[in-house]
């Protein structure tokens, strides 16, 4: 469909692209909003930082579980009124969040907000696809969407830093409203009144599968709760984690059995019969575990490089540039028919380069300029691997079930992202205990180096006007902080080292396994001629 059938006749193509960008970027940045202000949010709501992380996960969870549900609404309602209603609800939800500090209401509204964001994403995503020819629309559409989605995170961090430095935490929800107004208004102005973006016929809403949605969303919420709070409650020594795990298995089994019996399933599980889809899901899981979350590097930036939130946001802009470069080059090579395994190897090599570079930085006094290359490499690997894997598994199934493949991919990304956060938290606590215990065994008051370090701390505090009692107490505290920073540094070293080994194994598997299967088939053909 050309732009003339969607937008008003006086609208030039360049304005269409600008308006889509203005509408997409604020919605994309909402995914990462207040992630850099978790401690501020925890203080505002009187909650644990893990609760704030769970509120972020709930947003992703709502997107993963409500994807098929939202498609029914998108295919039924006219796009322009549908977009207006979503915008009004969006404003109302953020005004509610602005006026309350209840953590329970935050959870509920974040889930509703995740579902609502699908309304915006559905319209904007469709408009993005219409900007490219049919042969290129899938690759370039996904490239544009994921490039905008992940490259806006640093912008959200800079915004968070400004808001949390000068205003109360809840002001962020007013900012979210003001951010979307320009793009939304312009989009409504340039769209034709009776525009039709549907690719299928209009289906009545009486057959919406609410039961499958409730089962699926409930199971994913329980899974996220177990993964995030398991370490907090000491895993299965806690009755609540055990009950949640059993409930997750029960609800997921009910969901699977229901889909197998339905004529029009919420998610078509026949897609698991396709080898490329299974490979894509496996690579997606491996990628998210190797990529991890940003808590390790954030800890390094806070404790060792001593970056404030502003400079951390600015340096992460190089990560965004890497994402854009990775997405752009990957889209180009996919369209030219480059072997997908070569793209995967390139992406994992960039990710390996990031981990090795960080290992080298941990052993030296890192400067701000030293972080540009590794952060660019990390962003480049994210853009390269995510786009190539998504295109691989979506195109690896028949078009009739391609939507189910996209929905399942979102669920796998959500689960892998949450599990990687849990793994990093567990590994961090475990390794830091080991290193702290090793330090404790070595440190004795009679140790000359320790005594000299404490004397240095005391002298520095006395020179700043502290009393003798304050200097003694402060010196002990400063020594403990130094040991804690060193334990965090050693954990980061262990983490990057272990993940580097895994990435090397993944690269070798991508290179060697297809050739191994090929030669085994040749040997088998010789042994069994018929």
VOGU-3710 file (C-alpha; in Angstrom, 3 decimals, decimal comma):
1> xxxxxxxxxx> 0,000/0,000/0,000  1,410/3,422/-0,962  1,455/6,437/1,342  -1,257/8,098/-0,764  -3,812/5,545/0,462  -2,844/6,023/4,128  -1,856/9,679/4,515  -3,450/12,851/3,224  -2,443/13,921/-0,277  -0,498/17,021/0,820
11> xxxxxxxxxx> 1,834/15,036/3,138  5,363/14,538/1,685  7,264/11,297/2,319  9,905/13,000/4,461  7,210/14,305/6,827  5,754/10,791/7,117  9,123/9,458/8,256  9,608/12,326/10,744  6,154/11,835/12,271  6,596/8,059/12,563
21> xxxxxxxxxx> 9,919/8,685/14,310  8,359/11,230/16,694  5,567/8,785/17,536  7,792/5,721/17,894  10,696/7,023/19,975  8,657/8,084/23,063  6,814/4,748/23,101  10,103/2,866/22,710  11,736/4,869/25,514  8,862/4,007/27,875
31> xxxxxxxxxx> 10,202/0,430/27,963  13,373/1,621/29,670  11,925/4,520/31,637  13,077/4,777/35,285  15,402/1,757/34,890  18,335/3,998/35,836  16,350/5,343/38,800  15,434/2,089/40,508  16,666/3,335/43,879  14,678/6,564/43,508
41> xxxxxxxxxx> 11,576/4,577/42,598  12,103/2,197/45,533  12,356/5,162/47,900  9,229/6,808/46,463  7,090/3,666/46,729  8,640/2,435/49,976  9,492/-0,835/48,244  12,479/-3,071/47,612  14,509/-2,503/44,406  13,454/-6,003/43,355
51> xxxxxxxxxx> 9,839/-4,803/43,379  10,749/-2,017/40,971  12,525/-4,504/38,708  9,384/-6,628/38,781  7,303/-3,615/37,697  9,605/-3,245/34,678  9,312/-6,956/33,879  5,510/-6,753/34,165  5,487/-4,264/31,280  7,403/-6,704/29,044
61> xxxxxxxxxx> 5,236/-9,550/30,306  2,046/-7,742/29,297  3,413/-7,236/25,792  4,363/-10,916/25,513  1,021/-12,229/26,757  -1,380/-9,737/25,134  0,119/-9,723/21,638  -2,482/-12,082/20,064  -5,271/-10,414/22,026  -4,388/-6,920/20,813
71> xxxxxxxxxx> -4,241/-8,113/17,230  -7,943/-8,955/17,401  -8,756/-5,401/18,503  -6,443/-3,939/15,860  -8,107/-6,013/13,133  -11,611/-5,055/14,304  -11,513/-1,308/15,026  -10,729/1,489/12,576  -7,068/2,522/13,116  -7,577/6,242/13,724
81> xxxxxxxxxx> -10,298/6,032/16,427  -8,463/3,061/17,952  -5,278/5,126/18,202  -7,161/8,041/19,785  -8,775/5,816/22,431  -5,386/4,252/23,242  -3,873/7,729/23,623  -6,638/8,833/26,002  -6,254/5,708/28,146  -2,477/6,222/28,124
91> xxxxxxxxxx> -2,884/9,723/29,563  -5,339/8,506/32,229  -3,041/5,659/33,340  -0,055/7,977/33,721  -2,117/10,517/35,656  -3,111/7,731/38,053  0,559/6,783/38,501  1,430/10,453/39,087  -1,142/10,750/41,869  -0,309/7,595/43,858
101> xxxxxxxxxx> 2,653/5,983/45,564  1,115/2,530/45,977  3,350/-0,271/44,700  0,281/-2,493/44,088  -1,267/0,148/41,808  2,088/0,515/40,036  2,057/-3,225/39,230  -1,515/-3,089/37,903  -1,022/0,051/35,812  2,280/-1,168/34,405
111> xxxxxxxxxx> 0,582/-4,340/33,193  -2,243/-2,336/31,625  0,335/0,029/30,155  2,171/-2,856/28,522  -1,060/-4,062/26,931  -1,883/-0,518/25,831  1,534/0,006/24,243  0,685/-2,776/21,818  -2,066/-0,566/20,411  0,491/2,113/19,531
121> xxxxxxxxxx> 3,081/-0,400/18,366  0,548/-2,152/16,104  -0,357/1,067/14,272  3,197/2,463/14,086  4,730/-0,899/13,149  2,255/-1,272/10,282  3,040/2,246/9,063  6,770/1,462/9,163  6,243/-1,645/7,036  4,293/0,402/4,473
131> xxxxxxxxxx> 7,317/2,660/3,896  9,239/-0,100/2,152  8,657/-2,301/-0,863  6,992/-5,647/-0,203  10,244/-7,552/-0,777  12,128/-5,457/1,774  9,388/-4,516/4,214  9,907/-7,351/6,699  13,672/-6,897/7,074  13,704/-3,090/6,998
141> xxxxxxxxxx> 10,565/-2,851/9,138  12,049/-4,986/11,887  15,380/-3,144/11,556  13,711/0,257/11,995  11,568/-0,886/14,903  14,270/-2,697/16,884  16,838/0,001/16,138  14,523/2,648/17,608  13,438/0,376/20,467  16,895/-0,350/21,855
151> xxxxxxxxxx> 18,774/2,799/20,892  16,412/5,022/22,920  17,475/3,471/26,242  20,376/5,941/26,742  18,007/8,837/26,037  15,674/7,471/28,704  18,632/7,287/31,128  19,560/10,932/30,515  15,930/11,958/30,987  15,741/9,924/34,205
161> xxxxxxxxxx> 18,907/11,578/35,505  17,504/15,055/34,929  14,082/14,325/36,437  15,377/12,486/39,513  17,959/15,209/40,204  15,497/18,110/40,280  11,999/16,698/40,785  10,099/14,056/42,701  9,995/10,590/41,150  6,338/10,770/40,075
171> xxxxxxxxxx> 7,078/13,684/37,704  8,436/11,081/35,278  4,856/10,050/34,499  3,933/13,600/33,495  7,031/13,687/31,286  5,812/10,498/29,600  2,553/12,234/28,686  4,252/15,338/27,271  6,716/13,212/25,291  4,049/11,446/23,239
181> xxxxxxxxxx> 1,809/14,451/22,502  3,745/15,937/19,500  4,087/12,646/17,613  0,539/11,522/18,342  -1,060/14,799/17,287  0,949/15,002/14,064  0,137/11,385/13,227  -3,578/11,976/13,710  -3,395/15,101/11,529  -1,678/13,453/8,543
191> xxxxxxxxxx> -3,631/10,141/8,590  -6,686/9,944/6,375  -10,020/9,776/8,184  -11,115/6,290/7,080  -7,682/4,761/6,598  -7,566/0,953/6,666  -4,371/-0,747/7,858  -5,799/-4,250/8,219  -4,337/-7,084/6,167  -7,183/-9,463/7,008
201> xxxxxxxxxx> -10,931/-9,274/7,019  -12,722/-7,811/10,033  -13,412/-10,533/12,616  -16,131/-10,074/15,295  -14,898/-9,713/18,864  -17,231/-12,315/20,351  -14,661/-15,045/19,650  -11,805/-13,371/21,554  -9,974/-16,032/23,559  -9,881/-14,340/26,964
211> xxxxxxxxxx> -9,351/-17,639/28,802  -6,076/-18,339/26,983  -4,890/-14,803/27,667  -5,579/-15,112/31,401  -3,834/-18,503/31,617  -0,828/-17,314/29,618  -0,417/-13,987/31,431  -0,833/-15,625/34,863  1,778/-18,272/34,051  4,286/-15,686/32,832
221> xxxxxxxxxx> 3,731/-13,509/35,929  4,415/-16,485/38,170  7,530/-17,369/36,177  8,834/-13,803/36,486  8,069/-13,781/40,217  9,985/-17,020/40,789  12,998/-15,884/38,765  13,231/-12,414/40,335  12,286/-13,182/43,942  13,732/-16,693/44,163
231> xxxxxxxxxx> 17,104/-15,506/45,424  15,420/-12,952/47,714  13,421/-15,708/49,456  16,209/-18,344/49,262  14,520/-20,265/46,493  12,678/-23,445/47,467  13,334/-23,083/51,166  10,463/-20,596/50,901  6,917/-21,926/50,624  5,766/-19,062/48,416
241> xxxxxxxxxx> 8,406/-19,789/45,740  7,489/-23,477/45,787  3,768/-22,713/45,457  4,399/-20,212/42,645  6,523/-22,753/40,771  3,858/-25,443/41,041  1,164/-22,966/39,988  3,271/-21,888/36,990  3,675/-25,482/35,774  -0,038/-26,186/36,284
251> xxxxxxxxxx> -1,232/-23,058/34,449  1,239/-23,513/31,600  0,127/-27,123/31,108  -3,509/-25,977/31,059  -2,603/-23,341/28,475  -0,761/-25,844/26,259  -3,551/-28,433/26,415  -6,108/-25,737/25,582  -4,151/-24,601/22,529  -3,842/-28,156/21,245
261> xxxxxxxxxx> -7,633/-28,555/21,354  -8,672/-25,184/19,928  -9,459/-24,777/16,247  -7,975/-21,256/16,289  -5,346/-21,371/19,064  -4,036/-18,310/20,852  -0,533/-19,523/19,873  -0,143/-22,206/17,204  2,260/-24,785/18,651  2,722/-26,435/15,260
271> xxxxxxxxxx> 5,520/-23,899/14,741  7,739/-26,037/17,002  7,741/-28,683/14,272  9,915/-26,400/12,164  13,638/-26,822/12,687  14,586/-23,208/11,932  12,179/-21,938/14,569  13,677/-24,241/17,209  17,184/-23,132/16,252  16,082/-19,497/16,419
281> xxxxxxxxxx> 14,651/-19,902/19,921  17,809/-21,660/21,106  19,983/-18,867/19,710  17,699/-16,264/21,258  18,092/-17,845/24,699  21,879/-18,139/24,311  22,122/-14,539/23,093  20,188/-13,118/26,052  22,194/-15,116/28,570  25,486/-14,071/26,953
291> xxxxxxxxxx> 24,343/-10,465/26,664  23,125/-10,510/30,265  21,671/-7,386/31,786  23,544/-4,120/32,284  23,909/-4,442/36,067  27,495/-5,738/35,875  28,789/-2,897/33,738  26,656/-0,397/35,675  28,305/-1,571/38,889  31,714/-1,091/37,282
301> xxxxxxxxxx> 30,778/2,396/36,036  29,432/3,427/39,464  32,052/1,943/41,780  35,261/1,985/39,758  34,916/4,652/37,073  32,796/6,813/39,426  30,402/8,033/36,743  27,313/9,976/37,751  23,969/9,238/36,113  24,402/12,003/33,519
311> xxxxxxxxxx> 27,773/10,834/32,231  26,584/7,232/32,325  23,705/8,177/30,004  26,030/10,108/27,700  28,582/7,280/27,424  25,750/4,845/26,705  24,989/6,864/23,565  27,924/5,012/21,992  26,071/1,806/22,807  23,081/3,213/20,917
321> xxxxxxxxxx> 25,305/4,042/17,943  26,524/0,451/17,972  22,937/-0,821/17,937  22,039/1,396/14,980  25,182/0,331/13,084  24,552/-3,354/13,828  20,898/-3,206/12,779  21,666/-1,233/9,612  24,516/-3,449/8,413  22,654/-6,640/9,283
331> xxxxxxxxxx> 19,594/-5,543/7,316  21,843/-4,733/4,356  23,604/-8,102/4,421  20,372/-10,060/4,870  18,864/-8,327/1,822  21,952/-9,168/-0,241  21,609/-12,863/0,670  24,617/-13,169/2,981  24,863/-16,514/4,771  23,039/-16,121/8,087
341> xxxxxxxxxx> 25,699/-18,120/9,945  28,326/-15,558/8,908  26,149/-12,779/10,387  25,705/-14,741/13,621  29,446/-15,376/13,923  30,109/-11,665/13,362  27,605/-10,725/16,065  28,975/-13,161/18,621  32,543/-12,106/17,802  31,557/-8,509/18,577
351> xxxxxxxxxx> 29,986/-9,692/21,846  33,161/-11,643/22,633  35,211/-8,535/21,877  33,129/-6,584/24,408  33,701/-9,170/27,155  37,432/-9,511/26,459  37,847/-5,730/26,328  36,069/-5,410/29,677  38,356/-8,067/31,149  41,350/-5,968/30,116
361> xxxxxxxxxx> 39,804/-2,800/31,533  39,109/-4,420/34,906  42,809/-4,902/35,503  43,643/-1,245/34,862  42,514/2,207/35,892  39,785/2,815/33,307  39,092/6,267/31,901  35,875/7,450/30,287  37,382/7,245/26,789  38,331/3,599/27,373
371> xxxxxxxxxx> 34,642/2,625/27,496  33,709/3,862/24,018  34,924/0,815/22,072  33,494/-1,927/24,342  30,097/-0,205/24,620  29,969/0,226/20,839  30,835/-3,454/20,384  28,124/-4,488/22,830  25,552/-2,388/21,005  26,720/-3,645/17,617
381> xxxxxxxxxx> 26,365/-7,266/18,736  22,881/-6,581/20,135  21,664/-5,056/16,886  23,297/-7,698/14,697  22,181/-10,778/16,612  18,666/-9,720/17,572  17,633/-8,655/14,072  19,218/-11,653/12,332  17,741/-14,174/14,788  14,255/-12,633/14,619
391> xxxxxxxxxx> 14,276/-12,610/10,801  15,563/-16,192/10,797  12,823/-17,707/12,956  9,980/-15,585/11,544  10,856/-16,559/7,973  11,551/-20,151/9,015  7,854/-21,002/9,412  4,919/-20,834/6,958  3,324/-17,386/6,650  0,082/-18,747/8,163
401> xxxxxxxxxx> 1,776/-19,190/11,550  4,396/-16,423/11,276  2,425/-14,316/13,760  2,538/-17,140/16,320  6,295/-17,280/15,751  6,569/-13,549/16,525  4,436/-13,948/19,662  6,498/-16,901/20,885  9,698/-14,989/20,165  8,541/-12,116/22,395
411> xxxxxxxxxx> 7,761/-14,604/25,187  11,178/-16,244/24,839  12,885/-12,855/24,924  10,958/-11,889/28,051  11,768/-15,195/29,788  15,436/-15,137/28,783  15,834/-11,506/29,834  14,292/-12,198/33,246  16,281/-15,398/33,737  19,531/-13,624/32,837
421> xxxxxxxxxx> 18,788/-10,960/35,472  18,221/-13,704/38,038  21,417/-15,518/37,007  23,533/-12,363/37,252  22,071/-11,585/40,693  22,736/-15,104/41,941  26,234/-15,223/40,494  27,016/-11,779/41,881  25,968/-12,697/45,405  27,778/-16,037/45,290
431> xxxxxxxxxx> 31,056/-14,795/43,837  31,157/-11,685/46,022  30,750/-13,856/49,132  33,633/-16,046/47,996  35,931/-13,088/47,329  34,906/-11,259/50,521  35,655/-14,395/52,535  39,067/-14,703/50,879  39,853/-11,082/51,725  38,720/-11,575/55,317
441> xxxxxxxxxx> 41,104/-14,494/55,751  44,016/-12,404/54,532  43,315/-9,221/56,440  44,663/-8,984/59,946  45,316/-5,968/62,076  48,948/-6,977/62,241  49,218/-6,880/58,466  51,504/-3,969/57,608  49,703/-3,119/54,350  46,297/-3,052/56,031
451> xxxxxxxxxx> 47,656/-0,951/58,882  49,202/1,490/56,412  45,931/1,755/54,463  43,913/2,434/57,653  46,475/5,019/58,776  46,159/6,730/55,408  42,378/6,857/55,732  42,651/8,242/59,282  45,100/10,926/58,234  42,891/11,995/55,335
461> xxxxxxxxxx> 39,855/12,281/57,602  41,784/14,170/60,295  43,032/16,639/57,675  39,381/17,251/56,716  38,536/18,236/60,292  37,231/14,955/61,703  37,738/14,100/65,379  39,927/11,165/66,407  36,851/9,026/67,137  35,268/9,943/63,806
471> xxxxxxxxxx> 38,534/9,246/61,979  38,815/5,738/63,491  35,229/4,864/62,617  35,477/6,435/59,163  38,735/4,625/58,366  37,180/1,238/59,141  34,162/2,111/56,994  36,357/3,259/54,108  38,369/0,043/54,308  35,169/-1,990/54,171
481> xxxxxxxxxx> 33,987/0,008/51,147  37,306/-0,553/49,386  37,054/-4,302/50,018  33,474/-4,295/48,759  34,512/-2,496/45,556  37,308/-4,997/45,057  34,892/-7,908/45,542  32,556/-6,384/42,932  35,493/-5,960/40,570  36,525/-9,592/40,954
491> xxxxxxxxxx> 32,933/-10,740/40,415  32,804/-8,701/37,185  36,068/-10,336/36,104  34,671/-13,805/36,801  31,432/-13,002/34,988  33,089/-11,693/31,829  35,530/-14,608/31,824  32,833/-17,288/32,127  30,596/-15,673/29,514  33,572/-15,325/27,154
501> xxxxxxxxxx> 34,125/-19,075/27,348  30,447/-19,695/26,568  30,554/-17,311/23,588  33,609/-19,082/22,164  31,735/-22,391/22,455  28,690/-20,867/20,704  30,824/-19,513/17,835  32,476/-22,915/17,362  29,060/-24,604/17,416  27,698/-22,239/14,739
511> xxxxxxxxxx> 30,726/-22,917/12,536  31,158/-26,640/13,080  27,769/-28,252/13,782  26,250/-27,761/10,283  29,405/-29,227/8,703  29,353/-32,082/11,213  25,751/-32,936/10,268  26,640/-32,752/6,571  29,507/-35,224/6,908  27,470/-37,537/9,130
521> xxxxxxxxxx> 24,764/-37,658/6,459  27,385/-38,519/3,844  28,764/-41,314/6,042  25,253/-42,577/6,708  24,463/-42,652/3,000  27,524/-44,821/2,362  26,711/-47,201/5,194  23,030/-47,526/4,224  22,934/-47,316/0,386  19,179/-47,694/0,049
//
